[in-house]
């Protein structure tokens, strides 16, 4: 059976970490929406769940449920 290298897992974690940092650092609602949409898409892949938990993305999604921006709420539910 073919196994993915640990380098690929590390790259995936670093990319997700970059997205989380971008979300936290930007003041642009449009940029935040785009990052949330990307994180929501990554959440559909079970390979990412460990990384998303470690980066506390589930908490980020839950926090979005109380935002006034409807897109934030939608991505938080996704």
Secondary structure, 3 states (H helix, E strand, C coil): CCCCCHHHHHHHHHHHHHHHHHHHHCCCHHHHHHHHHHHHHHHCCHHHHHHHHHCCHHHHHHHHCCCCCHHHHHHHHC
